[in-house]
Amino acid sequence: MIELRPAACNGCGACVKVCPHGVLAMEERKARLVAEERCIECGACQLNCHEGAVQVTKGAGCIVYIVLKDILGLDADAILGAPV
């Protein structure tokens, strides 16, 4: 699960740059959730947000992606609906 606190966002865009699935985008100099359903809960956005504006509760999303793509060799992006 991903949560964004817009008031804490300083507009640096780091979270947008590191997100592998386009979950976040910059709008009016602030990060916005634009595709929450694509989040694989990897936590890259949270790790790169020095303001604490992004919080990720890691769950099964990341492991499902890894199993599909790296272990089973399947097209995880197509299966999970993430952008290719």
C-alpha positions in Angstrom: 0.0 0.0 0.0 1.3 3.4 -0.9 0.4 6.7 0.8 1.3 10.2 -0.3 1.3 13.2 1.9 1.2 16.2 -0.5 1.8 18.8 2.2 5.1 17.2 3.0 6.2 17.0 -0.7 9.0 19.5 -1.6 8.6 18.9 -5.3 12.0 17.3 -5.9 10.6 14.5 -8.1 13.0 11.8 -6.8 10.0 9.5 -6.1 8.8 9.8 -9.6 12.3 9.1 -11.1 12.8 5.9 -9.1 9.4 4.4 -9.5 9.6 1.5 -11.9 5.9 1.5 -12.8 4.8 5.1 -13.1 2.8 5.1 -10.0 3.7 8.7 -9.3 3.9 11.8 -11.5 4.7 15.5 -11.0 1.7 17.8 -11.2 1.9 21.5 -10.3 5.3 21.0 -8.7 4.1 18.2 -6.4 4.1 14.4 -6.5 0.8 12.9 -7.2 -0.5 9.3 -7.2 -1.6 8.6 -10.8 -1.7 4.8 -10.9 -1.8 3.4 -7.4 -2.9 0.0 -8.8 0.5 -0.4 -10.5 2.4 -0.2 -7.2 4.5 -3.3 -6.5 5.3 -2.0 -3.0 9.1 -2.1 -3.6 9.6 1.0 -1.4 12.0 2.9 -3.8 9.9 6.0 -3.7 9.9 6.1 0.1 13.7 5.5 0.3 14.3 8.4 -2.0 11.9 10.8 -0.3 13.9 12.8 2.2 10.8 14.7 3.3 8.8 11.6 4.4 6.0 12.5 2.0 5.7 8.9 0.6 5.0 5.9 2.8 4.9 2.4 1.5 3.6 -0.6 3.5 5.5 -3.4 1.9 3.3 -6.3 1.2 3.0 -9.2 -1.3 3.2 -6.9 -4.4 7.0 -6.9 -4.7 7.4 -10.6 -4.2 4.7 -11.5 -6.7 6.4 -9.3 -9.3 9.8 -11.0 -8.6 8.4 -14.5 -8.8 6.5 -13.9 -12.0 9.4 -12.1 -13.8 12.6 -13.5 -12.4 11.7 -17.0 -11.2 9.0 -18.0 -13.7 10.3 -15.9 -16.6 6.8 -14.5 -17.3 5.8 -11.1 -18.5 5.0 -9.7 -15.1 4.2 -6.2 -16.4 1.5 -7.6 -18.7 0.1 -9.9 -16.0 -0.1 -7.2 -13.4 -1.2 -4.5 -15.7 1.9 -2.4 -15.3 3.3 -0.3 -18.2 5.6 -2.1 -20.6 
